[in-house]
Amino acid sequence: MSEQSNEIDSSPVGHVRWWHSSHGAAHLELLATPSAKISPLLWTKLTREESDRCEEAWQALTDEEKKQSQQPKPDQPIAEPVIEDGEEDLLLGVPIGKERLFEVDVKTMTMYPVFWKLTGPPIMVRRVLWMYDSNRPVDEPLAQQLEDAYQTIKPWKPSYQEEVSAALQVGPAAYEKLKYPLAEGAAFFDDAGSARLISNSFANRVSSAFFSTLRGGKHNSPYPASPLVYRGYDEAVRRANVPSRPASASPSRASSLPPNSSETDKRIRRKSLDARTASRFSHERGRKSTQGVNLGVPGANQEPNESENLNENHPYEDAKVGEGPSEDVSDLIFVVHGIGQGLSAQYESYNFMYMVNLMRIVARKQAMSPALNSIMRSNNVQFLPILWRTNFKPDEKETKRRAEEGLDNSFSLADITLKQHIPMVRELTNEVLIDIPYFMSHHQTQMIEAVCYRANRAYRLWCARNPSFAKNGRVHVIAHSLGAPLCATILSSQPTKQPPLEDLHAKVPWNQFLFNVSALFMLGSPFAVFLHISQAQLIARKGRERTMHSPDDEALDRPGLFGCMAIDSLYNVFQLSDPIAYKLNACVDAARAHELPPIPIPSITGTLLESFQKGVSKMFDGFLNPFVGQSTAGAGNVDTSDSPFELGGGPDKLQGSRAERRFSALNPHGALDFYLPGDGNISEYVAMMTSHSSYWRDESLSAFILSEIFARQEDLARTGLGPTIKSPVHDA
């Protein structure tokens, strides 16, 4: 993109660099908490590879589309396009970021998250040709004025250089004529790659005359005191006197401030850069430990293709971006939120996106451990949030229906709320707990429709970008709180097997997923309460992984039966102090449930290495007896040593009593309830305040989910990551 034209009348092709508004850097880093507000004066450059892809896409636009892309944009979020079946390819943008969860639309000059809805102001992008240095782009409209002047003056021609040399010999009267007027001040082109920004102030004229006299007219520019700007990023890197990247900046993203930025803006910038540096340092330390495990990511371990800042011995020169089967994401995890997302409209910290980011970070850390790494092998997994509350508008259809019937008295929750009394509690009730009565009313259908829309949209967009995933990949669902009964209702209506996306010829009903769900993890779930209210029960769906040959007393082929879900495995995970969580075992068989206490999830903190070392020493025993050495005392005579199941594959026929077979058809461990042991240092009533929202940061839970998705029986015995059936847990 930087080769020069052979025609003397054509301007040299400067290297264009693309930048995005710096508040987008916090989104790209997939932070677990909202970042501090960043000045709109800040801009962050894309990597060279990303920038070149954007430029290629922009050059493919028509002249009219290019003109439209340069129009001023509003500060409000850009409306999310509605995707119809078969139109996923129309939304393919330029992939951005280490995990390629963001894209740039060169038509609208915006950057956006692909799989969820952006909150806050839009992330704008800029096509930059003129720069103060490699980290500071020239702002519009000055940049366009400079380019117009450049095309008019044609400083790349030999005749212009001769004219400048002659003017330097004559003095100020001659080179004043070579200045090109701008809206404010003027520009003087030293050569084909740089220009001086000249102020019309008296001080600038005196300075120019002084330097001319002092240097005897031998300086290569008649305005040596005026600020330089460069045409093209490579030119700025080559000729600027400042380093091509600030020492504290992340190599893939360096922020910029115009020369007149305030000290506050600079402090914000330093804080932002330091945070990204710390993030990169943490990422690089763990990179060698993953040994092929790439969590969250085609390209999570990619280093930017910044040729001007890399040397031949850089350890990441050969990093690949989604190349080869080992870089493909094999498993997609959709994370569905429960109650409380109504608060995210007022408080950004409540946005569920940050919870999923936190779980992704924690899971990535766990994937670096030797034990979990050996279980995951070369498989990759990505976590994506399903923010269904953004599509749930309970009042719109109701308002229209009432108006048609003459019932046009419209009132909101705010109109009936006692705002002057306990306002914080009132707000909590209105924005959080209100989702529960919504679910138990006729609005449930709209909630289910919103979940399906967001999940199906994300799946179609994912498959459009990863064409082989529809046939070769697996989808799992983590459903938190009210998200669990929502997903259970959808999966009860789901056909036993959905065909691959490309083979779907009929429109999928509004209350179904487009995809098959392998494992369903319920976190802090009240699902059991809704089964109890409906007098329904849990039973496996016939025709799934472990129920291909199940008799009718073990699994049913009954789509539409509440509690008969089209899944392979079900896990009900909870904190013992979570007031929203309920047990599920009794919903399968109440008598058998008395013999099956909740199973503790192995604690990762402080014990993982020890468990791994012990597991390796018993590896060969583990192959013969996968659960050797595990305690079964008081577990109701559950014989796990002869368990007929294997994670990742089912037997031809399940063994045991009807109750035992029903549990085994739903979960490879023969039970559904799993709990996260607390530290025991604080009162349960104190822990209760935060337990329902604490799942996302729990390292043991992330390791448990990944191990259950990828492990075989011998893996759990070898590493010590498998759950252990212990004595009954009283009052669980």
Secondary structure, DSSP 8 states (H G I E B T S, - for coil): -----SSTTS------EEEEETHHHHHHTT-SS------TT-EEE--HHHHHHHHHHHHTS-HHHHHHHTS---SS--------TT-GGGG--EEESTT--EEEETTTTEEEESSS---SS-EEEEEE-EEEETTEE--TTHHHHHHHHHHHH-TTSHHHHHHHHHHHHH-HHHHGGG-EE-SSSEEEEEETTEEEEE--SHHHHHHHHHHHHHTTT-SS-S-TTS-EEEESHHHHHHH-SS-SS-TTSBTTB-EE--TT--HHHHHHHHHHHHHHHHHHHHHHHHHHHHTT-EET-TTTT-----GGG--TT-TTTT--SS-SGGGS--EEEEEE--TTGGGGGT-GGG-HHHHHHHHHHHHHHHHTSHHHHHHHTT-EEEEEEE-GGGG--TTHHHHHHHHHTT------HHHHS-TTSSHHHHHHIIIIITHHHHHTSTTHHHHHHHHHHHHHHHHHHHHHHSTTHHHH-EEEEEEETTHHHHHHHHHHHS-S----GGG--S---TTS-SS---EEEEES--HHHHHHHHT----EETTSTT-TT--TTTEE--TT-TT--S-SEEEEEEETT-TT----GGGT-HHHHTT---EE----TTTHHHHHHHHHHTHHHHHHSTTTT---TTSSS---TT---BTTB--SS--S-HHHHHHHHH-TTS--EEEE---SSS-HHHHHHHHTT-GGG-HHHHHHHHHHHH--HHHHHHHS-S----S--TT-
